[in-house]
Amino acid sequence: AGSFQEAGVIQQAYNLNFPLHVVPASCAQCPAWSAFSVSSPAVVLETVKQAGAGAEDRPEAVVVRLYEAHGSTVTAWLHTSLPIKEAMLCDLLERPAAQGRLPLEPRGLRLSFTPFHVLSVLLVRSH
């Protein structure tokens, strides 16, 4: 019912095409944990990967790729439970963008999207 945004079509499509796989845990009372979360249903976190050579050969770096899926202009917060010491926007070759440094805030990283915009974020983990 309603628009595709209201009906959650994108989430349902991901659930169908990329189902979760259940893995037995070593303890029955393991706490719930998530490496990343995004505050807006309009923004899809598409990829999380170790940074490649374009990221200045940083083995402690992770690239997160997100896109705006509802055709809207939106500000979203990317939160991670990983220990991050630096964050910056990067291009698709994972090279840091000029003036692309993102402030680390208590809520996470504040990201602004225009309709169907793709953002890549290079996260440098602290040890």
FIKOLZA-1660 file (N, C-alpha, C; in steps of 0.1 Angstrom, whole numbers, plus 5000, padded with zeros to 4 digits):
% residues 127
   i   px   py   pz ch aa at
   1 5008 4988 5000  A  A  N
   1 5000 5000 5000  A  A CA
   1 5009 5012 5000  A  A  C
   2 5004 5023 4993  A  G  N
   2 5012 5035 4993  A  G CA
   2 5023 5035 4983  A  G  C
   3 5032 5045 4984  A  S  N
   3 5043 5046 4975  A  S CA
   3 5054 5035 4977  A  S  C
   4 5063 5033 4968  A  F  N
   4 5073 5023 4970  A  F CA
   4 5082 5026 4983  A  F  C
   5 5083 5039 4986  A  Q  N
   5 5091 5042 4998  A  Q CA
   5 5083 5038 5010  A  Q  C
   6 5070 5041 5011  A  E  N
   6 5062 5037 5022  A  E CA
   6 5061 5022 5024  A  E  C
   7 5061 5015 5013  A  A  N
   7 5059 5000 5013  A  A CA
   7 5072 4993 5016  A  A  C
   8 5083 5000 5016  A  G  N
   8 5096 4994 5019  A  G CA
   8 5101 4984 5009  A  G  C
   9 5098 4987 4996  A  V  N
   9 5101 4978 4985  A  V CA
   9 5116 4976 4984  A  V  C
  10 5124 4986 4986  A  I  N
  10 5139 4984 4985  A  I CA
  10 5144 4974 4995  A  I  C
  11 5139 4975 5008  A  Q  N
  11 5143 4966 5018  A  Q CA
  11 5139 4952 5015  A  Q  C
  12 5126 4951 5011  A  Q  N
  12 5121 4937 5008  A  Q CA
  12 5129 4931 4996  A  Q  C
  13 5133 4939 4986  A  A  N
  13 5141 4934 4975  A  A CA
  13 5154 4929 4980  A  A  C
  14 5161 4936 4989  A  Y  N
  14 5174 4931 4994  A  Y CA
  14 5171 4919 5003  A  Y  C
  15 5161 4918 5010  A  N  N
  15 5158 4906 5018  A  N CA
  15 5156 4894 5009  A  N  C
  16 5150 4896 4998  A  L  N
  16 5147 4885 4989  A  L CA
  16 5160 4880 4982  A  L  C
  17 5168 4890 4977  A  N  N
  17 5180 4887 4969  A  N CA
  17 5192 4884 4977  A  N  C
  18 5193 4889 4989  A  F  N
  18 5204 4887 4998  A  F CA
  18 5200 4883 5012  A  F  C
  19 5194 4871 5013  A  P  N
  19 5189 4866 5026  A  P CA
  19 5200 4865 5036  A  P  C
  20 5196 4867 5049  A  L  N
  20 5205 4865 5060  A  L CA
  20 5208 4850 5061  A  L  C
  21 5220 4847 5065  A  H  N
  21 5224 4834 5068  A  H CA
  21 5226 4832 5083  A  H  C
  22 5220 4822 5089  A  V  N
  22 5221 4820 5103  A  V CA
  22 5233 4812 5106  A  V  C
  23 5241 4817 5116  A  V  N
  23 5253 4809 5120  A  V CA
  23 5252 4807 5135  A  V  C
  24 5254 4795 5139  A  P  N
  24 5253 4792 5153  A  P CA
  24 5263 4800 5161  A  P  C
  25 5259 4806 5172  A  A  N
  25 5268 4814 5181  A  A CA
  25 5274 4804 5191  A  A  C
  26 5285 4809 5197  A  S  N
  26 5292 4801 5207  A  S CA
  26 5286 4802 5221  A  S  C
  27 5277 4812 5222  A  C  N
  27 5270 4814 5235  A  C CA
  27 5255 4816 5233  A  C  C
  28 5247 4812 5241  A  A  N
  28 5233 4814 5240  A  A CA
  28 5228 4828 5243  A  A  C
  29 5236 4835 5251  A  Q  N
  29 5232 4848 5255  A  Q CA
  29 5241 4859 5249  A  Q  C
  30 5245 4858 5237  A  C  N
  30 5254 4868 5230  A  C CA
  30 5246 4881 5228  A  C  C
  31 5252 4892 5232  A  P  N
  31 5244 4905 5230  A  P CA
  31 5243 4908 5215  A  P  C
  32 5233 4915 5211  A  A  N
  32 5231 4920 5198  A  A CA
  32 5242 4930 5194  A  A  C
  33 5246 4929 5182  A  W  N
  33 5257 4938 5178  A  W CA
  33 5256 4941 5163  A  W  C
  34 5259 4953 5159  A  S  N
  34 5259 4957 5145  A  S CA
  34 5271 4966 5143  A  S  C
  35 5278 4963 5132  A  A  N
  35 5290 4972 5129  A  A CA
  35 5286 4985 5124  A  A  C
  36 5274 4986 5116  A  F  N
  36 5270 4999 5110  A  F CA
  36 5255 5000 5111  A  F  C
  37 5250 5012 5112  A  S  N
  37 5236 5015 5110  A  S CA
  37 5235 5029 5103  A  S  C
  38 5224 5031 5097  A  V  N
  38 5221 5043 5089  A  V CA
  38 5207 5048 5094  A  V  C
  39 5207 5061 5097  A  S  N
  39 5195 5067 5103  A  S CA
  39 5183 5069 5094  A  S  C
  40 5185 5068 5081  A  S  N
  40 5174 5071 5072  A  S CA
  40 5171 5058 5063  A  S  C
  41 5158 5055 5062  A  P  N
  41 5154 5044 5053  A  P CA
  41 5156 5047 5038  A  P  C
  42 5159 5060 5035  A  A  N
  42 5161 5064 5021  A  A CA
  42 5176 5060 5017  A  A  C
  43 5184 5058 5026  A  V  N
  43 5199 5056 5024  A  V CA
  43 5202 5041 5026  A  V  C
  44 5207 5035 5015  A  V  N
  44 5211 5021 5016  A  V CA
  44 5226 5019 5017  A  V  C
  45 5231 5012 5027  A  L  N
  45 5245 5009 5029  A  L CA
  45 5247 4997 5020  A  L  C
  46 5253 4999 5009  A  E  N
  46 5255 4988 4998  A  E CA
  46 5267 4980 5000  A  E  C
  47 5278 4986 5004  A  T  N
  47 5291 4978 5004  A  T CA
  47 5299 4982 5017  A  T  C
  48 5306 4972 5023  A  V  N
  48 5316 4974 5033  A  V CA
  48 5328 4965 5028  A  V  C
  49 5339 4971 5026  A  K  N
  49 5351 4963 5022  A  K CA
  49 5364 4969 5027  A  K  C
  50 5374 4961 5027  A  Q  N
  50 5387 4966 5030  A  Q CA
  50 5392 4975 5019  A  Q  C
  51 5398 4987 5023  A  A  N
  51 5402 4996 5013  A  A CA
  51 5413 4990 5004  A  A  C
  52 5412 4994 4991  A  G  N
  52 5422 4989 4982  A  G CA
  52 5434 4998 4980  A  G  C
  53 5442 4997 4969  A  A  N
  53 5454 5004 4967  A  A CA
  53 5451 5019 4966  A  A  C
  54 5440 5023 4961  A  G  N
  54 5437 5037 4960  A  G CA
  54 5436 5044 4973  A  G  C
  55 5435 5037 4984  A  A  N
  55 5433 5043 4997  A  A CA
  55 5447 5044 5004  A  A  C
  56 5457 5046 4996  A  E  N
  56 5471 5048 5001  A  E CA
  56 5476 5036 5008  A  E  C
  57 5472 5024 5004  A  D  N
  57 5477 5012 5010  A  D CA
  57 5476 5012 5025  A  D  C
  58 5464 5015 5030  A  R  N
  58 5462 5015 5045  A  R CA
  58 5455 5002 5048  A  R  C
  59 5461 4992 5054  A  P  N
  59 5455 4980 5058  A  P CA
  59 5444 4982 5069  A  P  C
  60 5445 4993 5076  A  E  N
  60 5435 4995 5087  A  E CA
  60 5423 5003 5082  A  E  C
  61 5422 5005 5069  A  A  N
  61 5411 5013 5063  A  A CA
  61 5400 5004 5057  A  A  C
  62 5388 5009 5059  A  V  N
  62 5376 5003 5054  A  V CA
  62 5368 5013 5045  A  V  C
  63 5363 5008 5034  A  V  N
  63 5354 5017 5026  A  V CA
  63 5340 5013 5027  A  V  C
  64 5331 5022 5029  A  V  N
  64 5317 5020 5030  A  V CA
  64 5310 5028 5019  A  V  C
  65 5302 5021 5011  A  R  N
  65 5296 5028 5000  A  R CA
  65 5281 5028 5002  A  R  C
  66 5275 5040 5001  A  L  N
  66 5260 5042 5004  A  L CA
  66 5254 5049 4992  A  L  C
  67 5241 5047 4991  A  Y  N
  67 5234 5055 4981  A  Y CA
  67 5220 5059 4985  A  Y  C
  68 5215 5070 4980  A  E  N
  68 5201 5075 4983  A  E CA
  68 5192 5067 4973  A  E  C
  69 5182 5060 4978  A  A  N
  69 5174 5051 4970  A  A CA
  69 5159 5056 4967  A  A  C
  70 5155 5067 4974  A  H  N
  70 5141 5071 4973  A  H CA
  70 5139 5083 4963  A  H  C
  71 5150 5088 4958  A  G  N
  71 5148 5100 4949  A  G CA
  71 5146 5113 4957  A  G  C
  72 5152 5113 4969  A  S  N
  72 5150 5125 4977  A  S CA
  72 5163 5131 4981  A  S  C
  73 5162 5143 4987  A  T  N
  73 5174 5150 4993  A  T CA
  73 5173 5147 5008  A  T  C
  74 5184 5141 5013  A  V  N
  74 5183 5137 5027  A  V CA
  74 5196 5138 5034  A  V  C
  75 5196 5141 5047  A  T  N
  75 5208 5140 5055  A  T CA
  75 5206 5128 5064  A  T  C
  76 5216 5119 5065  A  A  N
  76 5216 5107 5072  A  A CA
  76 5228 5106 5081  A  A  C
  77 5227 5099 5092  A  W  N
  77 5238 5096 5101  A  W CA
  77 5243 5082 5099  A  W  C
  78 5255 5080 5096  A  L  N
  78 5262 5067 5096  A  L CA
  78 5268 5064 5109  A  L  C
  79 5264 5054 5116  A  H  N
  79 5270 5051 5129  A  H CA
  79 5277 5038 5128  A  H  C
  80 5289 5037 5134  A  T  N
  80 5296 5024 5135  A  T CA
  80 5301 5022 5149  A  T  C
  81 5301 5009 5152  A  S  N
  81 5306 5005 5165  A  S CA
  81 5321 5002 5164  A  S  C
  82 5327 5003 5152  A  L  N
  82 5341 5001 5151  A  L CA
  82 5349 5013 5156  A  L  C
  83 5361 5011 5161  A  P  N
  83 5369 5022 5166  A  P CA
  83 5375 5029 5154  A  P  C
  84 5370 5041 5151  A  I  N
  84 5374 5049 5140  A  I CA
  84 5382 5062 5144  A  I  C
  85 5394 5064 5138  A  K  N
  85 5401 5076 5142  A  K CA
  85 5401 5087 5131  A  K  C
  86 5396 5083 5119  A  E  N
  86 5395 5093 5108  A  E CA
  86 5385 5088 5098  A  E  C
  87 5378 5098 5092  A  A  N
  87 5368 5095 5081  A  A CA
  87 5369 5105 5071  A  A  C
  88 5368 5101 5058  A  M  N
  88 5368 5111 5047  A  M CA
  88 5360 5105 5035  A  M  C
  89 5355 5114 5028  A  L  N
  89 5348 5110 5015  A  L CA
  89 5359 5107 5005  A  L  C
  90 5356 5097 4997  A  C  N
  90 5366 5093 4987  A  C CA
  90 5358 5091 4973  A  C  C
  91 5366 5090 4963  A  D  N
  91 5360 5087 4950  A  D CA
  91 5359 5072 4948  A  D  C
  92 5353 5067 4937  A  L  N
  92 5351 5053 4934  A  L CA
  92 5364 5045 4934  A  L  C
  93 5375 5052 4931  A  L  N
  93 5388 5045 4931  A  L CA
  93 5394 5045 4945  A  L  C
  94 5387 5050 4955  A  E  N
  94 5390 5051 4969  A  E CA
  94 5402 5060 4972  A  E  C
  95 5403 5071 4964  A  R  N
  95 5412 5082 4967  A  R CA
  95 5405 5092 4975  A  R  C
  96 5411 5097 4986  A  P  N
  96 5404 5107 4994  A  P CA
  96 5401 5120 4985  A  P  C
  97 5389 5125 4987  A  A  N
  97 5384 5137 4980  A  A CA
  97 5391 5149 4987  A  A  C
  98 5393 5159 4978  A  A  N
  98 5398 5172 4984  A  A CA
  98 5387 5178 4993  A  A  C
  99 5391 5182 5004  A  Q  N
  99 5382 5188 5014  A  Q CA
  99 5371 5178 5019  A  Q  C
 100 5375 5165 5018  A  G  N
 100 5365 5154 5021  A  G CA
 100 5365 5149 5035  A  G  C
 101 5373 5155 5044  A  R  N
 101 5374 5150 5058  A  R CA
 101 5361 5152 5065  A  R  C
 102 5356 5142 5072  A  L  N
 102 5343 5142 5079  A  L CA
 102 5346 5143 5094  A  L  C
 103 5339 5152 5101  A  P  N
 103 5341 5152 5115  A  P CA
 103 5334 5140 5122  A  P  C
 104 5341 5134 5132  A  L  N
 104 5336 5123 5139  A  L CA
 104 5327 5129 5151  A  L  C
 105 5314 5126 5150  A  E  N
 105 5305 5132 5160  A  E CA
 105 5300 5120 5169  A  E  C
 106 5294 5123 5180  A  P  N
 106 5288 5113 5189  A  P CA
 106 5278 5104 5182  A  P  C
 107 5270 5111 5173  A  R  N
 107 5260 5103 5165  A  R CA
 107 5265 5096 5154  A  R  C
 108 5278 5098 5150  A  G  N
 108 5284 5092 5139  A  G CA
 108 5289 5102 5128  A  G  C
 109 5287 5098 5116  A  L  N
 109 5291 5107 5105  A  L CA
 109 5279 5113 5098  A  L  C
 110 5278 5126 5096  A  R  N
 110 5267 5132 5090  A  R CA
 110 5269 5133 5075  A  R  C
 111 5260 5126 5067  A  L  N
 111 5262 5125 5053  A  L CA
 111 5250 5132 5046  A  L  C
 112 5252 5140 5036  A  S  N
 112 5242 5146 5028  A  S CA
 112 5241 5140 5014  A  S  C
 113 5228 5136 5010  A  F  N
 113 5226 5130 4998  A  F CA
 113 5216 5138 4989  A  F  C
 114 5218 5138 4976  A  T  N
 114 5208 5143 4967  A  T CA
 114 5202 5130 4960  A  T  C
 115 5191 5132 4952  A  P  N
 115 5185 5120 4947  A  P CA
 115 5194 5110 4940  A  P  C
 116 5194 5098 4944  A  F  N
 116 5201 5086 4938  A  F CA
 116 5217 5088 4939  A  F  C
 117 5221 5097 4947  A  H  N
 117 5236 5100 4949  A  H CA
 117 5243 5089 4956  A  H  C
 118 5255 5085 4951  A  V  N
 118 5263 5075 4957  A  V CA
 118 5275 5082 4965  A  V  C
 119 5277 5078 4977  A  L  N
 119 5288 5083 4985  A  L CA
 119 5297 5071 4989  A  L  C
 120 5310 5073 4988  A  S  N
 120 5320 5064 4993  A  S CA
 120 5327 5071 5005  A  S  C
 121 5328 5064 5016  A  V  N
 121 5335 5069 5028  A  V CA
 121 5346 5060 5032  A  V  C
 122 5358 5066 5033  A  L  N
 122 5370 5059 5038  A  L CA
 122 5371 5060 5053  A  L  C
 123 5371 5049 5060  A  L  N
 123 5372 5049 5075  A  L CA
 123 5385 5043 5079  A  L  C
 124 5393 5050 5087  A  V  N
 124 5405 5045 5091  A  V CA
 124 5403 5041 5106  A  V  C
 125 5405 5028 5108  A  R  N
 125 5403 5023 5122  A  R CA
 125 5415 5026 5131  A  R  C
 126 5412 5028 5143  A  S  N
 126 5422 5030 5153  A  S CA
 126 5426 5016 5159  A  S  C
 127 5437 5015 5164  A  H  N
 127 5442 5002 5169  A  H CA
 127 5437 4999 5183  A  H  C
% end
